[in-house]
Amino acid sequence: MNNLLRLIGRRLIALPIMVFGVTILVFCLMALSPIDEATAVLGENASQQQLDQYRDQHGLNDSLLVRYGNFMAGLFQGNLGTYGANNASVADRIGEALPVTLQLTFMGLIIAIVFSVILGVVSALYRDRWPDQVIRVFSIACIATPSFWLAVLFILMFSSTLHLLPASGPLPAFGEDPGGWFARMALPAVALGIPVIGQMTRVIRTSMVEELDKDYVRTALGGGIPKGVVVARNVLRNALITPVTVLGLRIGYLIGGAVVIEVIFNLPGMGMAILSGIQSNYVMLVQGVVLVVAITFIIINIIVDMLYILIDPRIRSV
């Protein structure tokens, strides 16, 4: 137990260090951008006096170190700055967009986990037979297929041609209209999850094959324990240790892919927020969205890392 708490403590200590590093990287990249924030907000027709006044009010004439200090002070207070001529709050915009991105990522993740576990286990149990061959070809096809191409294909097939599922329109709240929410999220979530299904299926199959070849499996089967019980209670749990680690890296892909998929399906998430920021040259909005996405990715990977510790007892003794 002490080793477990110590390992979890290390991960929690590393969290603020990584977040601090991300803030430096994001701030410096945006600060070195050639875009003039004053001109982007006030327009090219603004007078020099108006531009200078805006820069003074928002600290754009301060040194880089002072600006970073002000940025961090605002970040601790939940203030990510403002954007646009109306001085709209970046934090408020992210507060509206982030839940949509997390919902899409979570649904794509659930789809990927369910199908990859089923396909990976079946492929390993029927190793080198026709179900295994079919699943391996399918997994390679999933890996080779980009999510954005699948998204366009799904829109053409299921929305434009068959009119089965919507590809645009407002996103209903899950609590108010679960059916409408699932219908609106189905196509983007499947398009997002299919490449991960292919990757995770291959990883799970390999782990399952390695576990099935171990001595304890042959001993259990020789002792008369049904194969289904051995697979469900022992083999599957041990085989999922490696896939859980890989899944942590795939979550980053899902978050990044969700940003692109949202634009294609016109979902009001972080993807649309960053797109509007780039199109309108809103530096503070882009900076806030990128920072929050990066921090979300770090936090999720820390959680997955701790789950890996809980799943694999061998690590607790390190």
C-alpha positions in Angstrom: 0.0 0.0 0.0 2.8 2.4 0.8 4.5 1.7 -2.5 1.2 2.3 -4.3 0.6 5.7 -2.5 4.2 6.7 -3.3 3.8 6.0 -7.0 0.5 7.8 -7.1 2.1 10.7 -5.3 4.8 10.9 -7.9 2.3 11.2 -10.6 0.4 13.9 -8.7 3.6 15.9 -8.1 4.5 15.7 -11.8 1.1 17.1 -12.8 1.7 20.8 -11.9 5.3 20.6 -13.3 4.0 19.4 -16.7 1.2 22.0 -16.6 3.7 24.7 -15.9 5.8 23.6 -18.8 2.8 23.6 -21.1 1.8 27.1 -20.1 5.3 28.4 -21.0 5.3 26.6 -24.3 1.9 27.8 -25.4 2.4 31.4 -24.2 5.8 31.7 -25.9 4.4 30.3 -29.2 1.5 32.7 -29.2 3.6 35.6 -28.0 6.0 35.1 -31.0 3.0 35.0 -33.4 3.3 37.7 -36.1 -0.4 38.5 -35.6 -1.0 41.9 -34.0 -3.8 41.4 -31.5 -4.8 45.1 -31.5 -5.3 45.1 -35.2 -7.1 41.8 -35.2 -9.6 43.1 -32.6 -10.1 46.7 -33.7 -9.7 46.1 -37.4 -7.3 47.5 -40.0 -9.3 50.8 -40.2 -8.5 51.7 -36.5 -6.3 54.7 -35.9 -2.8 54.5 -34.5 -4.1 56.1 -31.3 -6.7 53.5 -30.9 -4.2 50.7 -31.5 -1.8 52.2 -29.0 -4.5 52.6 -26.4 -5.6 49.0 -26.8 -2.0 47.8 -26.4 -1.6 49.8 -23.2 -4.8 48.6 -21.7 -4.0 45.0 -22.4 -0.3 45.1 -21.5 0.9 44.2 -25.0 3.7 46.8 -24.7 5.1 45.1 -21.6 8.1 42.7 -21.6 7.5 39.1 -22.3 8.3 38.1 -18.7 5.7 40.6 -17.3 3.1 39.5 -19.8 3.7 35.8 -18.8 3.4 36.8 -15.1 0.1 38.6 -15.8 -1.1 35.6 -17.8 -0.3 33.1 -15.0 -2.0 35.4 -12.4 -5.1 35.5 -14.5 -4.9 31.7 -15.1 -4.9 31.0 -11.4 -8.0 33.2 -11.1 -9.7 31.4 -14.0 -9.3 34.4 -16.3 -7.9 33.5 -19.7 -8.3 36.9 -21.2 -10.8 38.4 -23.6 -11.2 38.4 -27.4 -13.1 40.3 -30.0 -14.3 43.9 -30.1 -16.9 43.1 -27.4 -14.2 41.8 -25.0 -15.9 38.4 -24.8 -14.5 36.1 -22.1 -12.2 33.3 -23.3 -13.0 31.2 -20.2 -16.8 31.5 -20.9 -16.3 30.4 -24.5 -14.2 27.4 -23.4 -16.7 26.6 -20.7 -19.3 26.2 -23.5 -17.1 24.3 -25.9 -15.1 21.9 -23.7 -18.0 19.8 -22.5 -18.9 19.1 -26.2 -15.4 18.0 -27.0 -15.2 15.8 -23.9 -18.6 14.2 -24.7 -17.4 13.4 -28.2 -14.1 12.1 -27.0 -15.7 9.9 -24.3 -18.3 8.5 -26.7 -15.5 7.7 -29.3 -13.5 6.1 -26.5 -16.3 3.9 -25.4 -17.0 2.7 -28.9 -13.3 2.0 -29.4 -12.9 0.1 -26.1 -16.0 -2.1 -26.6 -15.3 -3.1 -30.2 -11.5 -3.5 -29.8 -11.9 -5.8 -26.8 -14.4 -8.0 -28.5 -12.5 -8.2 -31.8 -9.1 -8.6 -30.0 -10.3 -11.4 -27.8 -12.1 -13.2 -30.7 -9.0 -12.8 -32.9 -6.8 -14.3 -30.2 -9.1 -17.2 -29.4 -9.4 -18.1 -33.1 -5.7 -17.5 -33.8 -4.6 -18.2 -37.4 -8.1 -19.3 -38.4 -10.5 -17.4 -40.6 -12.1 -15.2 -37.9 -8.6 -14.1 -37.0 -7.6 -13.4 -40.6 -10.8 -11.3 -41.2 -10.3 -9.3 -38.0 -6.7 -8.6 -38.8 -7.5 -7.3 -42.2 -10.3 -5.2 -40.8 -8.0 -3.7 -38.1 -5.4 -2.8 -40.7 -8.1 -1.1 -42.8 -9.2 0.9 -39.7 -5.7 2.0 -39.0 -5.2 3.1 -42.6 -8.4 5.1 -42.8 -8.3 8.8 -41.6 -11.0 10.0 -39.4 -11.8 13.0 -41.4 -12.3 10.9 -44.6 -14.6 8.6 -42.7 -16.5 11.7 -41.4 -17.1 12.9 -45.0 -18.1 9.4 -46.1 -20.5 9.0 -43.2 -22.1 12.4 -44.0 -22.6 11.4 -47.7 -23.9 7.9 -46.9 -26.0 8.1 -43.7 -27.1 11.8 -43.7 -27.3 13.0 -47.3 -28.3 9.7 -49.0 -30.1 7.6 -46.5 -31.2 10.4 -44.2 -30.8 8.2 -41.1 -28.7 10.4 -38.9 -28.2 14.2 -38.8 -24.8 15.6 -39.7 -25.5 19.2 -38.6 -27.8 21.2 -36.6 -28.0 22.0 -32.8 -26.7 19.6 -30.3 -29.5 18.7 -27.7 -28.6 18.5 -24.1 -28.2 14.8 -23.0 -30.5 15.3 -20.0 -33.2 16.9 -22.0 -33.2 14.7 -25.2 -30.9 11.6 -24.9 -32.2 10.2 -28.2 -31.4 13.4 -30.1 -28.0 13.7 -28.4 -27.1 10.1 -29.4 -28.3 10.7 -33.0 -26.3 13.9 -33.3 -23.2 12.3 -31.8 -23.3 8.9 -33.4 -21.6 9.7 -36.8 -18.8 11.9 -35.4 -18.1 9.4 -32.5 -17.9 6.4 -34.8 -15.7 8.3 -37.3 -13.4 9.3 -34.4 -13.3 5.8 -32.8 -12.7 3.6 -35.9 -8.9 4.2 -36.3 -8.5 3.6 -32.5 -10.5 0.3 -32.9 -7.9 -0.9 -35.4 -4.9 0.0 -33.3 -6.3 -1.3 -30.0 -7.6 -4.6 -31.6 -4.1 -5.5 -32.7 -2.6 -4.6 -29.3 -5.2 -6.6 -27.4 -4.8 -9.6 -29.8 -1.1 -9.7 -29.3 -1.4 -9.4 -25.5 -4.1 -12.2 -25.4 -2.0 -14.5 -27.6 1.0 -14.0 -25.2 -1.1 -14.8 -22.2 -2.8 -17.8 -23.7 0.6 -19.4 -24.4 1.7 -19.1 -20.7 2.0 -22.1 -18.4 -0.7 -21.1 -15.9 -3.3 -21.2 -18.7 -2.3 -24.7 -19.7 -2.3 -25.8 -16.0 -5.7 -24.3 -15.4 -7.2 -25.9 -18.5 -5.5 -29.3 -17.6 -7.1 -29.0 -14.2 -10.6 -29.0 -15.7 -11.4 -25.3 -15.4 -13.5 -24.2 -18.4 -11.7 -22.2 -21.0 -14.2 -19.4 -20.8 -13.7 -19.0 -17.0 -9.9 -18.9 -17.4 -10.1 -16.3 -20.2 -12.6 -14.1 -18.4 -11.0 -14.2 -14.9 -7.3 -14.4 -15.6 -6.2 -14.1 -19.2 -8.2 -11.0 -20.1 -7.2 -9.1 -17.0 -3.5 -9.8 -17.4 -3.7 -9.1 -21.2 -5.3 -5.7 -20.7 -2.2 -4.2 -18.8 -0.4 -3.3 -22.0 -3.5 -2.0 -23.9 -4.3 0.3 -21.0 -0.9 2.0 -21.4 -1.4 2.3 -25.1 -4.9 3.6 -24.5 -3.5 6.6 -22.6 -1.6 7.7 -25.7 -4.7 7.1 -27.9 -6.8 9.4 -25.8 -4.5 12.2 -26.9 -5.3 11.2 -30.5 -9.0 11.2 -29.7 -8.9 14.7 -28.3 -7.0 16.1 -31.2 -9.1 14.2 -33.7 -12.3 15.4 -32.0 -11.2 19.0 -32.7 -11.1 18.2 -36.4 -14.3 16.1 -36.4 -16.2 18.9 -34.7 -15.5 21.2 -37.6 -16.7 18.7 -40.2 -19.9 18.0 -38.3 -20.4 21.6 -37.1 -20.4 20.7 -33.4 -19.9 23.6 -31.0 -16.8 22.3 -29.4 -13.2 23.2 -29.0 -12.6 22.6 -32.7 -15.1 25.3 -33.7 -13.7 27.6 -31.0 -10.1 27.4 -32.3 -11.3 27.6 -35.9 -13.1 30.9 -35.2 -10.1 32.2 -33.3 -7.8 31.4 -36.2 -10.1 32.9 -38.8 -10.6 36.1 -36.8 -7.0 36.3 -35.6 -8.1 36.1 -31.9 -4.8 35.3 -30.3 -6.1 35.0 -26.8 -8.9 32.6 -27.8 -6.5 30.4 -29.7 -4.1 30.5 -26.8 -6.8 29.6 -24.3 -8.2 26.7 -26.3 -4.8 25.2 -27.0 -3.8 25.5 -23.4 -6.9 23.9 -22.0 -6.7 21.0 -24.6 -3.1 20.4 -23.6 -3.9 20.4 -19.9 -6.9 18.1 -20.4 -4.6 15.7 -22.2 -2.0 15.7 -19.4 -4.7 15.2 -16.7 -6.3 12.3 -18.6 -2.9 10.6 -19.1 -2.1 11.0 -15.4 -5.4 9.3 -14.5 -4.7 6.5 -17.0 -1.2 6.1 -15.6 -2.6 5.6 -12.1 -5.2 3.1 -13.4 -2.2 1.2 -14.9 -0.7 1.1 -11.4 -3.9 -0.2 -9.9 -4.3 -2.9 -12.6 -0.7 -4.2 -12.5 0.2 -5.3 -9.0 3.9 -5.8 -10.1 4.4 -2.1 -10.4 3.4 -1.4 -6.8 6.6 -3.2 -5.6 8.9 -1.0 -7.7 
